[in-house]
Amino acid sequence: MTGRRIAVVLFNLGGPDDAASVRPFLFNLFNDPAIIGLPGFARTPLAKLISSRREKSAQANYAMMDAGGGSPLKAETRKQMAALDARLATLLPGDEVRSFIAMRYWHPLTEETAVDVAAYGPDEVVLLPLYPQFSTTTTQSSLKAWKAAYAGSGRSRTICCYPRATGWIEAQADVIRTRLAEAGRDYPGRPMRVLFSAHGIPEKLVAQGDPYQEQIEGTVAAVAAAAGLTDWRLCYQSRVGPLKWLGPSTPDVIKQAAADGVGVVVTPIAFVSEHIETLVELDIEYGELAHEAGLHPYLRAPAVGVAGAFIGALAQAVTDSLGRTGTAPSGPGCQARWKACPFQAEGATA
C-alpha cells in the first residue's frame, strides 16, 4: 500500500532554552514519578524545592556551553530529525513522512507534540525514542506520557530500543576509531584506553526489572568488537542522591587510568547528541579531574549526532516497524527476562 501519511515521533528528554527556563525544566524533571517515585502530594513540593536549590548551579553549567544559557539538545535533535526525514523520503518515496520531536521535560513537550501529530492526521505512527537502551527512567517515562496525551488517528507501533542495531554500533565504532587514530598521530607510542561512559541509574531499578544495564553492556561489547578494542572499560556518570548507583563511576575509572599510566578516549555510549552531560560533565568537569590526576591525554569521542550510519539505523528501524503494531526492538533487544521490558510484557500477554 502506498500513499500513507506516516508520523515519526522522536522522544528525548529535552533541555532549557535559556537561563530563565532552567528552573521550570528542573521542576518538570524532578516531578516525574519515574525520577522520584513518591506520590504526587509529596513529589511535587520536593521537586519545587530541588529545582529552586539547583537553579543557580545549573544555570552556571548551562552558561559554559555556547547555547545562550540553555541546552543545545533541541537544535541537535532537529538536525537529526531533518536528516531522518531526508533518508525516509528516499526509502519511502510513495508515502508522506513527517517527523516530530516530543521532549519529556521542556518544549516541545509531549502534550504539545501530541496535538501537532493529531492535526497532521497520520495513517501510521512510529514512536522512536532517541535513547538506544531502554530504561524506565527515559523510554518508559516518555512512552507513558505519550499514551496519556495522544488521541489522534493512526495505527501505532513502538521501537522500544536498539542497543545493538548495526548502524548505531557502526557509528559509535567510527568515532572511536577516528579519535584513536588522532591520538596515535598526536601522542605516538602512548597507550590508550577507551572509556565507555553511560548515564547511571540507581541499582535498585535494575533489581526491580529495568534492562538498562544489560543493554548498555550489550552496546559496549558490540562497539568494542566492531572497533577492534583491546583496552576498554564501561563506567557510569551523573550520579545524584543518596542511593547506590551502577558502577564503577566515570571519575573512579579516570583516576584508575591515570594510575595505570594510560591516556583515555571517553565516548558517551548512551547519548546520541551533545548536551550538558557531554559538553560540561565529560569535557569540563571530568577533563579537570583528569588533569588533576595527571592523566594525559584526556580525549573525547563526539556523540554520533547525524552520522550517516546512525541516521540509517533510525531509518531502518522505522521502515522495518511499518509491517507491525505493538512494541519491539530494532535489532537485538533484551537478552534476559526483564519485568520492565515492554516487548516481553506484550509477548507474555499476547
Secondary structure, DSSP 8 states (H G I E B T S, - for coil): ----EEEEEEEE----SSGGGHHHHHHHHHT-TTTS-S-HHHHHHHHHHHHHHHHHHHHHHHHTSTTTTS-SHHHHHHHHHHHHHHHHHHH-TTSEEEEEEEESSSSSBHHHHHHHHHHH--SEEEEEES-SS--IIIIIHHHHHHHHH----SEEEEE---TT-HHHHHHHHHHHHHHHHHHHHHSTT--EEEEEEEE--BHHHHHTT--HHHHHHHHHHHHHHHHT-SSEEEEEE---SSS-BSSSBHHHHHHHHHHHT-EEEEEESS-SS-SHIIIIIIIIIHHHHHHHHT---EEE----TT-HHHHHHHHHHHHHHTT--EEE-SSS--SS--TT-HHHHHHHH-
